[in-house]
């Protein structure tokens, strides 16, 4: 799997736009953990690794 942080900004944007189309078919959730888990699972099906650290990499470096 390719780490999210290794993808180009253009590839990350394309994946986020593709995920949004998928997300529009799902019930909404307010839980950040649920959102991150769902996004990570969807990305895994596209051979991309994503974790909570990828949500705010600047914050995790402190």
N, C-alpha and C positions, 0 to 999 in steps of 0.2 A: 504494500500500500504506500501511496505517496503522502507524506505529511502535508497538511494544509499549508503550513508556513513555507513549504518549498514550491508551492504553486505561484505562478505569476499573478499579479493583480488582475489582469484581464481574465484569466482562467477562474480565479476566485469569484469575480463578478458574474461570469457566465453561470457558474454553479449556483450562486445565490439566486440568480434570476430563474433558473430551472427549478430550484427548490421552492421558490415562491409559488410557481404554478402548481406544484404538488401540494404545498401547504394550504392553498386556497380550497382544496377539496377536503380538508380535515377540520374537525371541531377545534375552536380556539382554546388556548390554555394561557394562564397567567404565570405559570411556574417556569422560571428560568431553567431549572434543572430538567424539566420535561422538554422544553424547547431545545436545549443543547443536546439532550439524548436523542430526540427525534432527528435533529439535523445530522448528528454524528452517525446514526444508523443509516440515514438516507445516503450520506456521503460514502459510507463503507460499501454500499452497493455500487458505488461509482469508483471504487478502489482508492478512496481518499481517507486518510486518518485524521480525525478531529477530536479535540477534547476541550474541557472547560478552560484550560490554559490558553487555547487559541481564541477565546472570546475577548480577552484583554491581555495580550502578551506583555505590554508595558507594565501592567500591574503585577504580573507574576515574576518579573525580573527584579523587583524591589527586595 
